[in-house]
Amino acid sequence: MLKQHHKLALIFLTITDVLVTALAWAAAMAVHYAIHESLPTVSELWPAVLASVVLVVPLFIRFRLYEAKRISSLWIEMIEIAQAILTLWALTFVFTSVLMKTALPRTLMLAVLIIWLLLAAGSRLLARLILHRIRNAGHNVRSAAIIGTGRLGQKLFHAMHRNRWMGIQPDYFVGDHRVDSEMLGLHVFGPIGQIDDILTRQPVDIVFVALGSERAGELELALDKLTNTHSDVRVVPDLLDFHFLKHDITQVDNLPIITLTHSPQHGWNSLLKRTFDIVVSMAAIVFFALPMLAIAIAVAIASGRPVLYRQTRASLGGKPFKIIKFRSMQKDAEAKVGPVWAVPNDDRCTPIGRFLRRTSLDELPQLFNVLLGHMSLVGPRPERPELIERFRRQVPRYMLRHQVKAGLTGWAQVHGMRGQTSLRKRVRYDLYYIMNWTFWLDLWILLMTPFRSIVSRNAY
């Protein structure tokens, strides 16, 4: 029988969410009073407060915030909380201003939103920390059986061992090989065709089916047998040989669909990243306006016009755009050699161009590409379509770089991957960035860029 360990936690979270909502309004009123020394009347306030308190639990249910979160990450839960609160805050605003014809002060509404987000995120974080401590101490733990003794089953075992905070404890393996022996400290029962009898003798809460692709024929047998058990059944697909990006699972009717090229820079994350790009690029353009003017004059005096150089590059989805740089090479530099990377002591560079490339000052106009949405501040460096066609045949997984926007700086650049460095290593750094992206990683890369990337021995 599937244990319902989360019932008490569910009741606790429900009560906490209601109290947090009421507390957010109370704290926001205190902030508003401290600023304006006045408050709306009770008749103006009570509809909004009541609507928020009454609707918070149904809306949190709608956003799946009361489902078991043993395996999902904290970051995903924080996003779900933000989405739910923003939706409820907007509904409350519409309810009071349109239906009730009550215009609450903007200061109050903004304070409610900020405090509400902080309190809700803090309460969920505290709940997770408490659960982690409880589970690490051996309580609130679910037992599990792993069907499959191959590398997929072993990898799953090690993942559970590393993430004990989930509160899932593997009890034994089930397989057709090494039956009645030990593997990784656990007993191996078998064969797989007798899994229903094994579970009757050795009941567990969860059964993970982790059969490799070479044993796909046994998957149907195992699942058929598992229909006669009370355990929670979860299938681990064998995707170890398929090197894509993160996996995302959706469902159409009763068909589960696995996306192998899921990028974390989608949805709300995409909006957050784009907003950050616009704000920072506009500020940087204003800040660097005089230096860019001085560079333009210097280029014009040293090597004539044009001052700017436009070149076709590819960004998100391989979509081409015109990248803007200060011209650092002689006019028609590629007329004879064609599209190639620059090399050390490249005789095509002008004297001032060599300095601009060494200091990365030639890339300052790309801030306009960021502002226009062709690029992002952080991402894989954009490449030329002609070179992409060559590299896609030479370097495995190269095209996965185009699942996100190209960047002015990136994880590869701050690790010295510029110029004629290893293309395979560069791709590995780019894919690490895409698969592990967070907003904080972008900030870290931007902070590292002045020290690790702008002045580089590989920039020429």
MIVEXKOL-800187 format. One record per residue (C-alpha): x, y, z. Coordinates in steps of 0.001 Angstrom, whole numbers, padded with zeros to 6 digits, always signed. Example, Ala and Ser with C-alpha at 12.3 -4.5 7.8 and 13.67 -1.06 7.14 Angstrom:
BEGIN
+012300-004500+007800+013670-001060+007140
END
This chain:
BEGIN
+000000+000000+000000+001380+003390-001000+002232+005294+002157+000744+008748+002503+003621+010317+004393+002832+013721+002957-000622+014139+004572+000612+015979+007665+003005+018032+005548+000111+018878+003207-002065+020136+006071+000856+022127+007447+001612+023701+004046-002041+024593+003449-002346+026372+006801+001029+028060+006293+000070+029376+002837-003136+030931+004195-001261+032524+007124+001510+033767+004805-001094+035411+002562-002745+037198+005497+000648+038163+006921+001755+039591+003556-001238+041933+003545-000638+042942+007170+003045+043659+006532+002229+045565+003333-000231+047753+005261+002498+048498+007802+004905+049463+005000+002281+051660+003332+001434+053352+006627+005115+053980+007367+005496+055713+003981+002208+057617+003681+000911+057656+007293-002505+056600+006041-004382+053446+005075-007390+052628+002890-010629+052052+004760-011676+048606+005955-014450+048509+003332-011836+049100+000635-009374+046522+001975-011503+043554+003033-012575+042373-000482-008964+042136-001659-007686+040468+001510-010618+038033+001618-010247+037148-002082-006528+036445-001626-006988+034299+001484-009901+032324+000029-008358+031712-003393-004755+030970-002372-005296+027261-001654-007395+026480-004806-004912+028336-006991-001912+026641-005374-003659+023313-006052-004071+024390-009680-000328+025061-009886+000402+021626-008346+002050+023102-005262+000583+020474-002948+001860+017460-004848+004759+015403-003494+008065+017124-004287+010530+014381-003360+012213+014361-006762+011517+017838-008166+014078+020598-007572+013697+023598-005282+014166+025955-008242+011141+024476-010051+009026+024829-006911+010103+028472-006535+009028+029166-010131+005658+027514-009542+005141+029601-006397+006008+032826-008224+003619+031967-011067+000780+031153-008654+001243+034311-006565+001567+036585-009597-001637+035093-011017-003553+035488-007748-002188+038996-007220-003383+039987-010724-006798+038392-010121-007102+040280-006827-006185+043535-008561-008806+042952-011276-011404+041893-008701-010988+045022-006588-010455+047617-009314-012937+046394-011946-015631+044454-010124-015576+046219-006748-014661+049619-008252-011997+050069-005549-008599+051461-006489-006100+050332-003866-002868+052358-003648-000066+051163-005920+002429+051282-003063+000260+048893-001083-000247+046490-003979+003471+046452-004849+004389+045838-001205+001875+042976-001017+003403+041324-004089+007026+041600-002941+006370+040545+000662+004074+037730-000438+006693+036312-002809+009420+036503-000158+007328+034953+002619+005959+032158+000417+009393+031274-000952+010882+031414+002530+008189+029150+004009+008677+026523+001282+012451+026692+001654+012134+026228+005430+009769+023283+004912+012300+021658+002580+015148+022161+005023+013108+020578+007818+012165+017611+005604+015770+017167+004489+016925+016974+008099+014155+014522+008968+014951+012308+005963+018710+012420+006537+017985+011172+010052+016180+008147+008571+012572+009293+009020+009875+009944+006407+011713+007550+004063+010154+005488+001280+011534+002080+000409+012246+001235-003218+013094-001691-005477+015104-001268-008668+014243-003581-011572+017396-003871-013645+020930-004695-012591+022651-003102-015602+024337+000286-015806+020988+002153-015825+019876+000497-012575+023288+001063-011006+023293+004713-012073+019861+005136-010472+021124+003565-007248+024076+005976-007061+021767+008939-007809+019521+008003-004878+022545+007509-002642+023857+010993-003494+020443+012617-002999+019334+011145+000310+017316+014282+000997+014637+012832-001330+013886+010223+001328+013953+007257-001070+015926+004226+000158+016673+001389-002323+016050-001975-000592+016984-004448-003321+017501-005086-007026+015438-007349-009270+017064-008948-012309+017670-012094-014307+021391-012155-013590+023318-012445-010334+020110-013649-008612+020482-014327-004860+023808-012490-004777+024697-008957-003693+025345-005891-005827+026300-002494-004427+025446-003837-000979+021883-004819-001918+020386-008270-002445+019408-009236-006001+016068-011055-006329+014800-012601-009522+013840-013372-012137+011988-010305-013433+009052-012472-014502+008319-013146-010821+008357-009491-009723+004758-009683-008459+005642-012583-006171+008830-010838-005039+006878-007709-004093+004405-009829-002140+007276-011249-000083+009348-008032+000016+006893-005105-000240+008243-001641-001033+006682+001788-001585+008165+002498-005026+009340+000290-007883+011750+001844-010379+011908+000029-013714+015414+000739-015011+015942-001718-017863+018500-000832-020524+017515-000427-024159+019066-003807-024954+016450-005397-022655+013455-003438-023905+011609-006687-024623+011401-007393-020882+009882-003990-020098+006367-005031-021171+006603-008186-019061+007725-006238-015981+004999-003596-016355+002341-006258-016890+003361-007984-013661+003440-004674-011773-000261-004032-012465-000974-006559-009694+000936-004646-006997+000146-001720-004710+003526-000053-005183+004090+003253-006911+005635+002377-010313+008087+004674-012116+009920+003955-015360+013440+005265-015980+013943+005508-019778+017340+004455-021081+018637+007663-022661+022259+007339-021550+023441+006758-025116+021553+009761-026456+023549+012902-025709+021125+015770-026024+020148+018440-023512+017903+018073-020486+014847+015858-020834+011328+017212-020452+008268+014951-020293+004812+016062-021417+001660+014091-022125-000760+014147-025052-003895+012177-024137-002328+009009-022691+000948+009247-024594+004036+010405-022657+006354+012427-024900+009988+012995-023972+011690+016117-025293+015439+015553-025593+016327+019145-026454+014684+020902-023514+016427+024132-022596+015909+025711-019164+015740+029115-020886+012047+028754-021744+008834+030240-020395+009291+032552-017419+013051+032028-017549+013098+033337-021103+011137+036428-020043+013475+037018-017088+016579+036657-019260+015218+038932-021999+014197+041629-019503+017659+041502-017942+019289+041739-021390+017270+044835-022307+017904+046661-019033+021638+045915-018866+022347+046489-022573+020589+049887-022484+022557+050899-019399+025820+049646-020949+025185+051545-024198+024738+054775-022237+027800+054040-020081+030042+053200-023053+028679+055879-025399+031742+058155-025160+034310+055305-025363+032517+053929-028434+032539+057366-030029+036264+057686-029351+036942+054226-030835+034899+055066-033929+036908+058245-034489+040190+056380-033952+039231+053660-036456+038167+056244-039031+041435+058174-038673+043653+055059-038675+042092+053006-041467+039273+055021-042979+035642+054103-043345+033553+052083-042742+033978+052195-038989+031578+049340-038292+031741+045839-039705+028661+043689-040196+028863+039947-040614+026228+037208-040823+026149+034974-037747+023638+032416-036417+021801+032532-033091+018784+030748-031568+017519+027976-033849+020262+028735-036363+018497+031974-037337+020943+034320-039115+021487+037927-038093+023999+040687-038776+026496+041030-035953+027963+044520-035445+031607+045107-034553+034148+047856-034894+036176+047102-038017+039510+045647-036939+040753+044264-040258+041600+045683-043633+038779+046222-046086+037756+043074-047974+039982+040995-045674+038293+037750-046710+038299+038359-050448+041145+035861-050952+041033+033478-047967+037273+033185-047511+035528+032641-044113+038224+031566-041650+039040+032166-038002+041580+034827-037144+045075+033552-036286+047872+034936-034080+049669+037876-035731+047044+037916-038476+048387+040278-041162+044830+041222-042093+044446+043153-038798+045060+046887-038734+047353+048216-035953+044433+049684-034007+042331+046639-034866+044873+044345-033218+044538+046374-029993+040737+046367-030198+040607+042599-030662+043095+041948-027863+040985+044005-025439+037610+042904-026915+036679+046565-027423+035746+045765-031021+032717+043876-029644+031113+046814-027818+028637+047535-030688+027206+044057-030108+025322+045624-027192+022930+046853-029891+022517+043243-031099+021591+042335-027518+019125+045203-027253+017492+044211-030562+017140+040600-029414+019575+039021-031891+021825+037936-029028+021857+037669-025251+024433+039052-022851+025442+035486-021969+025412+032444-024226+027500+030489-026733+029427+032743-029114+027657+033091-032485+029345+031460-035450+029165+032044-039190+026717+029855-041158+029516+028713-043500+031595+027471-040569+028570+025937-038858+028007+023674-041862+031599+022485-041540+031601+022092-037743+028287+020226-037563+029900+017352-039485+033123+017425-037472+031971+017909-033858+029291+015730-032218+026389+017677-030598+027623+020937-032115+024145+022012-033261+022759+021801-029711+024481+025156-029080+021676+026765-031064+018972+025775-028569+019638+029130-026831+020522+032597-028043+024120+033376-028851+025872+035554-026274+028232+038481-025969+030150+036454-023389+029781+032885-022185+030921+029981-020037+033443+028902-022671+034878+032421-023030+035496+032927-019309+037391+029622-019355+039741+030817-022075+037987+029099-025001+038583+031831-027594+040477+032019-030859+041974+028779-032158+041327+026733-029020+039810+023247-029124+036380+023387-030728+035295+020184-028966+036185+021650-025556+034345+024843-026445+031223+022865-027312+031469+020949-024005+031582+024245-022088+028647+025617-024103+026503+022526-023474+027360+022563-019772+026108+026156-019661+022849+025290-021452+022090+022218-019311+022940+023949-016023+021610+027415-016781+020248+029588-014020+019891+033346-013776+022613+033302-011111+024995+031496-013480+024511+034340-015969+025365+036867-013259+028454+034885-012286+029663+034753-015902+029156+038511-016293+031143+039116-013104+033951+036839-014338+034097+038353-017832+036200+041478-017033+038829+039324-015333+038820+036147-017432+037645+037029-020939+037938+040668-021999+041740+040735-022123+042738+037250-023299+045852+035794-024866+043543+033839-027198+041825+036997-028516+043432+037984-031801
END
